[in-house]
Amino acid sequence: MNLLKKINKGLILTIIVLLILGIYLFVVESKRNEAKPEIEEIVKEYIAIVNKYSVVPEDMQKIQVPTSNEEFTRINEEMDKKVDEYLNKYEAELKEKMIDNKEVVDMQKDAMKCFLDNANNYFQEVVTKYNREIVKIRKYAFDEDQVTVTLETSTEIENKYLDEGNEKVRKENPTSKDETITLQLVDGKWKVVYADLIYYNNLAKEPYTMVMGY
């Protein structure tokens, strides 16, 4: 009889533990589901910022034709300065959406700088449209106070280039790809920790060499 009582007590305790665990998991899953709309909105806002700064301002999109080596050097220096100023604005907007960590913000800023440097040659070709759209959210992978969102995205790009002295436009066919953005819950708000985004341009930037007429 005593053995039966012990078994019954053990069974009851097991049931209670499983019940508590089930309730806990249900509450956690419910909170995660409730957070998904906010997470999705932050992801969309972040991508909108990336789209905005993937194209330099209109006054920088004019393809320039230097007439001397001195002018070539001057334009290069001027454009480098403008890009740096532009990236500082990008950094300021990133800080509003990302965790308070200089290293992670710098990583995203450096990725944008790399894209702008490789996609634009202000003497030959400039990106005039860059629009990454979320086709669908494939997965939310939660890990305590962090979540990694897997996205299917499609990016539309247009380039302005110089062809025998005439400016023309080239459109690149959108290509679907999977990208991820990781967020962390900080003081009740979701902030971006890292964005693993794929920047691409079908035409690699080629060095510009001046050919003087003398």
C-alpha positions in Angstrom: 0.0 0.0 0.0 2.8 2.4 1.0 4.6 1.6 -2.4 1.3 2.4 -4.2 1.0 5.7 -2.4 4.6 6.6 -3.3 3.9 5.7 -6.9 0.8 7.8 -6.9 2.6 10.7 -5.3 5.4 10.4 -7.9 2.9 10.3 -10.7 1.0 13.3 -9.4 4.2 15.3 -9.1 5.2 14.3 -12.6 1.8 15.4 -13.9 2.1 18.7 -12.0 5.6 19.4 -13.4 4.5 18.5 -16.9 1.4 20.8 -16.5 3.6 23.7 -15.3 6.0 23.1 -18.1 3.2 23.0 -20.6 1.7 26.2 -19.3 5.1 27.9 -19.3 5.8 26.9 -22.9 2.3 28.0 -23.9 2.8 31.4 -22.4 6.3 31.8 -24.0 4.9 30.8 -27.4 2.0 33.1 -27.0 4.3 36.0 -26.2 6.5 35.2 -29.2 3.5 35.1 -31.5 2.3 38.4 -30.1 5.8 39.9 -30.7 5.9 38.8 -34.4 4.0 41.8 -35.8 6.3 44.3 -34.0 9.4 42.3 -35.1 8.2 42.3 -38.7 7.6 46.1 -38.6 11.1 46.7 -37.3 12.6 44.5 -40.0 10.6 46.4 -42.7 11.7 49.7 -41.3 15.4 48.6 -41.2 15.2 47.4 -44.9 13.7 50.7 -45.9 16.7 52.5 -44.4 19.0 50.2 -46.3 17.2 50.8 -49.5 17.3 54.6 -49.0 21.1 54.7 -48.5 21.9 52.1 -51.2 21.4 54.9 -53.7 23.5 58.1 -53.4 21.7 61.5 -53.5 20.6 62.8 -56.9 23.4 65.5 -57.0 25.9 62.6 -56.8 24.4 60.5 -59.6 25.6 62.7 -62.4 28.3 60.8 -64.4 31.3 63.2 -64.6 33.8 63.5 -67.4 37.1 65.0 -66.2 39.2 66.9 -68.7 42.5 66.7 -66.8 44.2 64.5 -64.2 43.9 67.3 -61.7 40.1 67.5 -62.2 39.9 63.6 -62.0 41.7 63.7 -58.6 39.6 66.6 -57.4 36.3 64.8 -58.3 37.5 61.6 -56.6 38.3 63.4 -53.4 35.0 65.4 -53.5 33.0 62.2 -54.0 34.8 60.4 -51.3 34.0 63.2 -48.9 30.3 63.2 -49.9 30.1 59.4 -49.5 31.6 59.7 -46.0 29.0 62.4 -45.1 26.3 60.3 -46.5 27.4 57.2 -44.5 27.4 59.3 -41.3 23.7 60.0 -41.9 23.2 56.3 -42.5 24.9 55.5 -39.2 22.6 57.9 -37.4 19.5 56.2 -38.7 21.0 52.7 -38.0 21.5 53.7 -34.3 17.8 54.3 -34.0 17.0 50.7 -35.0 20.0 48.8 -33.7 21.3 47.8 -30.2 23.6 50.3 -28.5 26.8 48.7 -29.7 29.3 50.6 -31.9 30.9 47.5 -33.3 27.7 46.1 -34.7 26.6 49.4 -36.1 30.1 49.8 -37.8 29.7 46.4 -39.4 26.5 47.4 -41.2 28.0 50.8 -42.1 31.1 49.2 -43.5 28.9 46.8 -45.6 27.1 49.8 -47.1 30.3 51.6 -47.8 31.6 48.5 -49.6 28.5 48.3 -51.7 28.6 52.0 -52.6 32.3 51.9 -53.5 31.9 48.8 -55.7 28.5 49.6 -57.3 29.3 53.2 -58.2 32.0 54.6 -60.5 31.2 58.3 -60.8 33.0 58.5 -64.2 31.2 55.5 -65.8 28.2 54.1 -63.9 26.0 54.9 -60.9 23.2 53.0 -59.2 20.0 55.1 -59.4 17.5 52.7 -58.0 17.8 50.0 -55.3 14.7 48.4 -53.9 14.8 45.3 -51.8 11.3 43.9 -51.0 10.3 41.2 -48.6 8.5 38.5 -50.6 7.7 36.6 -47.4 9.0 35.8 -44.0 10.1 32.2 -44.0 10.9 31.6 -40.3 11.2 33.2 -36.8 13.9 31.4 -34.8 13.7 32.5 -31.2 16.5 32.0 -28.7 15.7 33.5 -25.3 15.7 37.3 -25.8 16.9 37.1 -29.5 15.2 36.1 -32.7 16.6 35.5 -36.2 14.2 36.3 -39.0 14.7 34.5 -42.3 13.4 36.5 -45.2 12.8 35.7 -48.9 13.6 39.0 -50.6 13.7 40.3 -54.2 15.9 43.3 -55.2 15.3 45.6 -58.1 18.3 47.6 -59.3 18.7 50.3 -62.0 22.0 51.7 -63.1 22.8 54.8 -65.1 25.9 54.5 -67.3 27.8 56.4 -70.0 27.8 55.0 -73.5 29.7 57.0 -76.1 29.0 60.2 -74.2 25.3 59.4 -73.7 23.7 58.5 -70.4 21.6 55.3 -70.6 19.8 53.1 -68.0 20.3 49.5 -67.4 17.8 47.4 -65.3 18.8 44.3 -63.6 16.3 41.4 -63.3 15.2 41.0 -59.7 16.5 37.8 -58.1 14.9 36.1 -55.1 17.3 35.2 -52.2 17.2 34.3 -48.6 18.5 36.8 -46.0 18.4 37.0 -42.2 18.1 39.8 -39.7 18.7 39.1 -36.0 17.0 41.2 -33.3 17.2 41.4 -29.5 14.7 42.5 -27.0 16.1 45.5 -25.1 14.1 47.3 -22.5 10.9 46.0 -24.0 11.7 47.0 -27.6 13.1 44.9 -30.4 16.4 46.2 -31.8 18.5 44.9 -34.7 21.7 43.1 -33.7 22.9 41.9 -37.2 21.6 42.0 -40.7 23.0 39.4 -43.0 22.0 41.1 -46.3 23.3 40.3 -49.7 24.4 43.3 -51.7 25.0 42.7 -55.3 25.4 44.3 -58.7 25.7 42.3 -61.9 28.4 44.5 -63.2 31.5 44.7 -61.1 33.1 48.2 -60.8 36.1 48.6 -63.1 38.8 51.1 -62.5 38.6 54.3 -64.5 41.7 55.3 -66.4 41.9 58.7 -68.0 43.0 58.8 -71.6 44.4 62.3 -72.3 44.3 63.8 -75.8 47.8 64.8 -75.8 
